[in-house]
Amino acid sequence: MRRIVRPALFLILVAALVQIGFLLSGLEPNKQEGLAAITGLLAVVTAIISAFPALNVIELQEDASQPRPSPYFDLTSRYDMLQLRVKNIGPSAAYDIRIKWLNCPRNYKDEEIKILDEISVLLPDHSVSTLVGTSHEFVKKYLSLRFEGEIEFKDAKKKRFREKFVCTTQEHGKRLIHDEELPKTLYELQKVPERLEQIAKALSELAKKNSSEAV
Protein backbone atom coordinates (compact mmCIF):
# COMPACT_ATOMS: atom_id res chain seq x y z
CA MET A 1 0.00 0.00 0.00
CA ARG A 2 2.84 2.40 0.81
CA ARG A 3 4.09 2.12 -2.78
CA ILE A 4 0.78 3.60 -3.96
CA VAL A 5 -0.23 6.03 -1.19
CA ARG A 6 3.01 7.99 -0.88
CA PRO A 7 3.49 8.59 -4.65
CA ALA A 8 -0.22 9.47 -4.98
CA LEU A 9 0.02 12.05 -2.21
CA PHE A 10 3.14 13.50 -3.77
CA LEU A 11 1.45 13.82 -7.19
CA ILE A 12 -1.58 15.53 -5.65
CA LEU A 13 0.74 17.92 -3.80
CA VAL A 14 2.60 18.81 -7.00
CA ALA A 15 -0.66 19.25 -8.93
CA ALA A 16 -2.04 21.55 -6.22
CA LEU A 17 1.13 23.67 -6.18
CA VAL A 18 1.11 23.94 -9.98
CA GLN A 19 -2.55 24.98 -9.93
CA ILE A 20 -1.81 27.63 -7.30
CA GLY A 21 0.97 28.95 -9.52
CA PHE A 22 -1.36 29.23 -12.50
CA LEU A 23 -4.01 30.98 -10.44
CA LEU A 24 -1.51 33.45 -9.00
CA SER A 25 -0.07 34.27 -12.41
CA GLY A 26 -3.51 35.09 -13.87
CA LEU A 27 -5.16 36.55 -10.81
CA GLU A 28 -6.69 39.99 -11.24
CA PRO A 29 -7.32 42.43 -8.39
CA ASN A 30 -10.55 41.96 -6.47
CA LYS A 31 -11.17 38.49 -7.91
CA GLN A 32 -12.79 36.75 -4.95
CA GLU A 33 -13.32 33.48 -6.83
CA GLY A 34 -9.62 33.14 -7.58
CA LEU A 35 -8.69 33.88 -3.97
CA ALA A 36 -11.19 31.30 -2.74
CA ALA A 37 -9.73 28.68 -5.11
CA ILE A 38 -6.19 29.43 -3.93
CA THR A 39 -7.33 29.23 -0.31
CA GLY A 40 -8.89 25.82 -0.97
CA LEU A 41 -5.76 24.55 -2.72
CA LEU A 42 -3.57 25.79 0.15
CA ALA A 43 -5.77 23.83 2.53
CA VAL A 44 -5.20 20.73 0.38
CA VAL A 45 -1.44 21.34 0.40
CA THR A 46 -1.46 21.75 4.18
CA ALA A 47 -3.47 18.55 4.64
CA ILE A 48 -1.11 16.55 2.40
CA ILE A 49 2.01 17.86 4.14
CA SER A 50 0.53 16.99 7.55
CA ALA A 51 -0.38 13.51 6.23
CA PHE A 52 3.24 12.51 5.56
CA PRO A 53 4.27 12.26 9.27
CA ALA A 54 1.11 10.24 10.00
CA LEU A 55 1.94 7.98 7.07
CA ASN A 56 5.44 7.46 8.47
CA VAL A 57 3.94 6.39 11.81
CA ILE A 58 1.62 3.90 10.09
CA GLU A 59 4.49 2.45 8.08
CA LEU A 60 6.64 2.07 11.20
CA GLN A 61 3.77 0.27 12.96
CA GLU A 62 3.37 -2.06 9.97
CA ASP A 63 7.10 -2.81 9.96
CA ALA A 64 7.08 -3.49 13.71
CA SER A 65 4.19 -5.95 13.43
CA GLN A 66 5.33 -7.93 10.40
CA PRO A 67 7.08 -11.33 10.61
CA ARG A 68 10.84 -11.36 10.05
CA PRO A 69 12.40 -14.78 9.40
CA SER A 70 16.19 -14.40 9.31
CA PRO A 71 18.87 -16.95 8.35
CA TYR A 72 22.12 -16.89 10.33
CA PHE A 73 24.95 -19.11 11.53
CA ASP A 74 24.41 -20.32 15.10
CA LEU A 75 27.55 -21.29 17.04
CA THR A 76 26.21 -21.04 20.61
CA SER A 77 23.14 -23.28 20.90
CA ARG A 78 25.06 -26.57 20.72
CA TYR A 79 28.55 -27.15 22.04
CA ASP A 80 31.19 -27.34 19.28
CA MET A 81 28.53 -27.38 16.56
CA LEU A 82 27.95 -24.83 13.84
CA GLN A 83 24.33 -24.72 12.69
CA LEU A 84 22.51 -22.83 9.97
CA ARG A 85 19.35 -21.50 11.59
CA VAL A 86 16.28 -19.61 10.38
CA LYS A 87 14.54 -17.76 13.20
CA ASN A 88 11.43 -15.57 13.13
CA ILE A 89 12.46 -12.51 15.13
CA GLY A 90 9.21 -10.68 14.29
CA PRO A 91 6.06 -10.52 16.47
CA SER A 92 3.80 -12.46 14.07
CA ALA A 93 3.90 -15.79 12.23
CA ALA A 94 5.64 -16.15 8.86
CA TYR A 95 4.23 -18.46 6.17
CA ASP A 96 5.48 -20.00 2.92
CA ILE A 97 9.11 -19.09 3.57
CA ARG A 98 11.41 -19.49 0.57
CA ILE A 99 15.17 -18.94 0.59
CA LYS A 100 17.14 -18.25 -2.59
CA TRP A 101 20.93 -18.32 -2.20
CA LEU A 102 23.39 -16.45 -4.40
CA ASN A 103 26.12 -18.76 -3.07
CA CYS A 104 24.83 -21.65 -1.00
CA PRO A 105 26.85 -22.84 2.06
CA ARG A 106 27.97 -26.47 2.20
CA ASN A 107 27.97 -28.85 5.20
CA TYR A 108 30.57 -31.27 6.54
CA LYS A 109 29.62 -33.74 3.80
CA ASP A 110 30.38 -31.06 1.19
CA GLU A 111 26.68 -30.96 0.27
CA GLU A 112 24.78 -27.76 -0.44
CA ILE A 113 22.50 -26.92 2.50
CA LYS A 114 19.05 -26.83 0.93
CA ILE A 115 16.93 -28.39 3.68
CA LEU A 116 15.86 -24.97 5.05
CA ASP A 117 15.05 -23.43 1.66
CA GLU A 118 11.31 -24.10 2.08
CA ILE A 119 9.55 -23.68 5.45
CA SER A 120 5.76 -23.83 5.78
CA VAL A 121 5.39 -21.72 8.91
CA LEU A 122 7.49 -20.15 11.67
CA LEU A 123 5.81 -18.80 14.79
CA PRO A 124 7.25 -15.73 16.57
CA ASP A 125 10.59 -16.48 18.26
CA HIS A 126 10.60 -20.02 16.81
CA SER A 127 13.37 -21.39 14.63
CA VAL A 128 14.54 -24.40 12.62
CA SER A 129 18.14 -25.42 12.08
CA THR A 130 20.44 -27.92 10.43
CA LEU A 131 24.01 -29.01 11.19
CA VAL A 132 26.83 -27.46 9.17
CA GLY A 133 29.79 -29.00 11.02
CA THR A 134 31.99 -28.67 14.08
CA SER A 135 32.45 -25.08 15.23
CA HIS A 136 36.25 -24.89 15.37
CA GLU A 137 36.63 -26.32 11.87
CA PHE A 138 33.91 -24.42 10.03
CA VAL A 139 34.44 -21.05 11.69
CA LYS A 140 37.94 -21.07 10.18
CA LYS A 141 36.58 -22.28 6.84
CA TYR A 142 33.77 -19.71 6.66
CA LEU A 143 35.61 -16.82 8.34
CA SER A 144 36.32 -15.01 5.07
CA LEU A 145 33.11 -16.08 3.30
CA ARG A 146 29.81 -14.23 2.92
CA PHE A 147 26.69 -16.13 1.97
CA GLU A 148 24.08 -13.84 0.49
CA GLY A 149 20.58 -14.39 -0.76
CA GLU A 150 16.94 -13.39 -0.68
CA ILE A 151 14.18 -14.62 1.60
CA GLU A 152 10.49 -14.48 0.67
CA PHE A 153 7.59 -15.02 3.06
CA LYS A 154 3.95 -14.14 3.74
CA ASP A 155 2.12 -12.83 6.78
CA ALA A 156 -1.28 -14.00 8.05
CA LYS A 157 -3.03 -11.76 5.50
CA LYS A 158 -1.14 -13.47 2.65
CA LYS A 159 0.86 -10.31 2.00
CA ARG A 160 4.20 -11.26 0.46
CA PHE A 161 7.50 -9.80 1.60
CA ARG A 162 10.96 -10.04 0.05
CA GLU A 163 14.20 -9.17 1.87
CA LYS A 164 17.94 -9.49 1.26
CA PHE A 165 20.13 -11.24 3.85
CA VAL A 166 23.78 -12.01 4.58
CA CYS A 167 25.15 -14.95 6.60
CA THR A 168 28.72 -14.85 7.89
CA THR A 169 30.86 -16.02 10.82
CA GLN A 170 33.22 -13.03 10.67
CA GLU A 171 31.92 -11.60 13.95
CA HIS A 172 33.05 -14.80 15.71
CA GLY A 173 36.57 -14.86 14.28
CA LYS A 174 38.36 -13.37 17.31
CA ARG A 175 35.70 -13.77 19.97
CA LEU A 176 34.76 -16.41 22.47
CA ILE A 177 32.03 -18.62 21.04
CA HIS A 178 30.40 -19.17 24.44
CA ASP A 179 30.12 -16.57 27.20
CA GLU A 180 30.03 -19.27 29.90
CA GLU A 181 31.04 -22.90 30.49
CA LEU A 182 27.48 -24.23 30.73
CA PRO A 183 27.26 -25.54 27.12
CA LYS A 184 30.49 -27.53 27.58
CA THR A 185 29.34 -28.79 31.00
CA LEU A 186 26.04 -30.02 29.58
CA TYR A 187 27.92 -31.64 26.70
CA GLU A 188 30.22 -33.50 29.08
CA LEU A 189 27.29 -34.56 31.29
CA GLN A 190 25.80 -36.40 28.30
CA LYS A 191 28.76 -38.77 28.50
CA VAL A 192 28.04 -39.74 32.13
CA PRO A 193 25.51 -42.57 31.42
CA GLU A 194 27.92 -44.21 28.97
CA ARG A 195 30.77 -43.98 31.47
CA LEU A 196 28.59 -45.44 34.24
CA GLU A 197 27.62 -48.29 31.95
CA GLN A 198 31.29 -49.01 31.23
CA ILE A 199 32.09 -48.98 34.97
CA ALA A 200 29.17 -51.30 35.73
CA LYS A 201 30.28 -53.68 32.99
CA ALA A 202 33.86 -53.67 34.28
CA LEU A 203 32.69 -54.34 37.85
CA SER A 204 30.45 -57.16 36.63
CA GLU A 205 33.33 -58.81 34.76
CA LEU A 206 35.60 -58.38 37.79
CA ALA A 207 32.99 -59.98 40.05
CA LYS A 208 32.65 -62.93 37.67
CA LYS A 209 36.41 -63.34 37.54
CA ASN A 210 36.74 -63.29 41.35
CA SER A 211 33.87 -65.78 41.64
CA SER A 212 35.49 -68.21 39.22
CA GLU A 213 38.87 -67.95 40.97
CA ALA A 214 37.23 -68.60 44.34
CA VAL A 215 35.75 -71.85 43.00
C-alpha positions in Angstrom: 0.0 0.0 0.0 2.8 2.4 0.8 4.1 2.1 -2.8 0.8 3.6 -4.0 -0.2 6.0 -1.2 3.0 8.0 -0.9 3.5 8.6 -4.7 -0.2 9.5 -5.0 0.0 12.1 -2.2 3.1 13.5 -3.8 1.4 13.8 -7.2 -1.6 15.5 -5.6 0.7 17.9 -3.8 2.6 18.8 -7.0 -0.7 19.2 -8.9 -2.0 21.5 -6.2 1.1 23.7 -6.2 1.1 23.9 -10.0 -2.6 25.0 -9.9 -1.8 27.6 -7.3 1.0 28.9 -9.5 -1.4 29.2 -12.5 -4.0 31.0 -10.4 -1.5 33.4 -9.0 -0.1 34.3 -12.4 -3.5 35.1 -13.9 -5.2 36.6 -10.8 -6.7 40.0 -11.2 -7.3 42.4 -8.4 -10.6 42.0 -6.5 -11.2 38.5 -7.9 -12.8 36.8 -4.9 -13.3 33.5 -6.8 -9.6 33.1 -7.6 -8.7 33.9 -4.0 -11.2 31.3 -2.7 -9.7 28.7 -5.1 -6.2 29.4 -3.9 -7.3 29.2 -0.3 -8.9 25.8 -1.0 -5.8 24.6 -2.7 -3.6 25.8 0.1 -5.8 23.8 2.5 -5.2 20.7 0.4 -1.4 21.3 0.4 -1.5 21.8 4.2 -3.5 18.6 4.6 -1.1 16.6 2.4 2.0 17.9 4.1 0.5 17.0 7.6 -0.4 13.5 6.2 3.2 12.5 5.6 4.3 12.3 9.3 1.1 10.2 10.0 1.9 8.0 7.1 5.4 7.5 8.5 3.9 6.4 11.8 1.6 3.9 10.1 4.5 2.4 8.1 6.6 2.1 11.2 3.8 0.3 13.0 3.4 -2.1 10.0 7.1 -2.8 10.0 7.1 -3.5 13.7 4.2 -6.0 13.4 5.3 -7.9 10.4 7.1 -11.3 10.6 10.8 -11.4 10.1 12.4 -14.8 9.4 16.2 -14.4 9.3 18.9 -17.0 8.3 22.1 -16.9 10.3 25.0 -19.1 11.5 24.4 -20.3 15.1 27.5 -21.3 17.0 26.2 -21.0 20.6 23.1 -23.3 20.9 25.1 -26.6 20.7 28.6 -27.1 22.0 31.2 -27.3 19.3 28.5 -27.4 16.6 27.9 -24.8 13.8 24.3 -24.7 12.7 22.5 -22.8 10.0 19.3 -21.5 11.6 16.3 -19.6 10.4 14.5 -17.8 13.2 11.4 -15.6 13.1 12.5 -12.5 15.1 9.2 -10.7 14.3 6.1 -10.5 16.5 3.8 -12.5 14.1 3.9 -15.8 12.2 5.6 -16.1 8.9 4.2 -18.5 6.2 5.5 -20.0 2.9 9.1 -19.1 3.6 11.4 -19.5 0.6 15.2 -18.9 0.6 17.1 -18.3 -2.6 20.9 -18.3 -2.2 23.4 -16.5 -4.4 26.1 -18.8 -3.1 24.8 -21.7 -1.0 26.9 -22.8 2.1 28.0 -26.5 2.2 28.0 -28.8 5.2 30.6 -31.3 6.5 29.6 -33.7 3.8 30.4 -31.1 1.2 26.7 -31.0 0.3 24.8 -27.8 -0.4 22.5 -26.9 2.5 19.1 -26.8 0.9 16.9 -28.4 3.7 15.9 -25.0 5.0 15.0 -23.4 1.7 11.3 -24.1 2.1 9.6 -23.7 5.4 5.8 -23.8 5.8 5.4 -21.7 8.9 7.5 -20.1 11.7 5.8 -18.8 14.8 7.2 -15.7 16.6 10.6 -16.5 18.3 10.6 -20.0 16.8 13.4 -21.4 14.6 14.5 -24.4 12.6 18.1 -25.4 12.1 20.4 -27.9 10.4 24.0 -29.0 11.2 26.8 -27.5 9.2 29.8 -29.0 11.0 32.0 -28.7 14.1 32.4 -25.1 15.2 36.2 -24.9 15.4 36.6 -26.3 11.9 33.9 -24.4 10.0 34.4 -21.1 11.7 37.9 -21.1 10.2 36.6 -22.3 6.8 33.8 -19.7 6.7 35.6 -16.8 8.3 36.3 -15.0 5.1 33.1 -16.1 3.3 29.8 -14.2 2.9 26.7 -16.1 2.0 24.1 -13.8 0.5 20.6 -14.4 -0.8 16.9 -13.4 -0.7 14.2 -14.6 1.6 10.5 -14.5 0.7 7.6 -15.0 3.1 3.9 -14.1 3.7 2.1 -12.8 6.8 -1.3 -14.0 8.1 -3.0 -11.8 5.5 -1.1 -13.5 2.6 0.9 -10.3 2.0 4.2 -11.3 0.5 7.5 -9.8 1.6 11.0 -10.0 0.1 14.2 -9.2 1.9 17.9 -9.5 1.3 20.1 -11.2 3.8 23.8 -12.0 4.6 25.1 -15.0 6.6 28.7 -14.8 7.9 30.9 -16.0 10.8 33.2 -13.0 10.7 31.9 -11.6 14.0 33.0 -14.8 15.7 36.6 -14.9 14.3 38.4 -13.4 17.3 35.7 -13.8 20.0 34.8 -16.4 22.5 32.0 -18.6 21.0 30.4 -19.2 24.4 30.1 -16.6 27.2 30.0 -19.3 29.9 31.0 -22.9 30.5 27.5 -24.2 30.7 27.3 -25.5 27.1 30.5 -27.5 27.6 29.3 -28.8 31.0 26.0 -30.0 29.6 27.9 -31.6 26.7 30.2 -33.5 29.1 27.3 -34.6 31.3 25.8 -36.4 28.3 28.8 -38.8 28.5 28.0 -39.7 32.1 25.5 -42.6 31.4 27.9 -44.2 29.0 30.8 -44.0 31.5 28.6 -45.4 34.2 27.6 -48.3 32.0 31.3 -49.0 31.2 32.1 -49.0 35.0 29.2 -51.3 35.7 30.3 -53.7 33.0 33.9 -53.7 34.3 32.7 -54.3 37.9 30.5 -57.2 36.6 33.3 -58.8 34.8 35.6 -58.4 37.8 33.0 -60.0 40.0 32.7 -62.9 37.7 36.4 -63.3 37.5 36.7 -63.3 41.4 33.9 -65.8 41.6 35.5 -68.2 39.2 38.9 -68.0 41.0 37.2 -68.6 44.3 35.8 -71.9 43.0 
